[in-house]
């Protein structure tokens, strides 16, 4: 599941490459990745009875410090509760952002 999510999210956020790496982009990424995760949650892909128990998506100043912005990288952290008994699994997706065409 972690490999599927990592590959899906990496492909799904390719559009961010030419977007300015700022809070607007971070909000758009949270919404896009969150919508995908919500769809999987509704299909029963995660443990937990509420979305808050099943997954989280973080893309903010904590995960995107100025050094990441300067390097042209945006970080999205995704955590999910797998169906099999296990702890939350956390993956980080790094996507180039703010590149000039």
Rosetta blueprint (number, residue, H / E / L):
1 X L
2 X H
3 X H
4 X H
5 X H
6 X H
7 X H
8 X H
9 X H
10 X H
11 X H
12 X H
13 X L
14 X H
15 X H
16 X H
17 X H
18 X H
19 X L
20 X L
21 X L
22 X L
23 X H
24 X H
25 X H
26 X H
27 X H
28 X H
29 X H
30 X H
31 X H
32 X H
33 X H
34 X H
35 X H
36 X H
37 X H
38 X H
39 X H
40 X H
41 X H
42 X H
43 X L
44 X L
45 X L
46 X L
47 X L
48 X L
49 X L
50 X L
51 X H
52 X H
53 X H
54 X H
55 X E
56 X E
57 X E
58 X E
59 X L
60 X L
61 X L
62 X L
63 X L
64 X L
65 X L
66 X H
67 X H
68 X H
69 X H
70 X H
71 X H
72 X L
73 X E
74 X E
75 X E
76 X E
77 X E
78 X E
79 X E
80 X E
81 X L
82 X L
83 X L
84 X L
85 X L
86 X L
87 X L
88 X L
89 X E
90 X E
91 X E
92 X E
93 X E
94 X E
95 X E
96 X E
97 X L
98 X L
99 X L
100 X L
101 X L
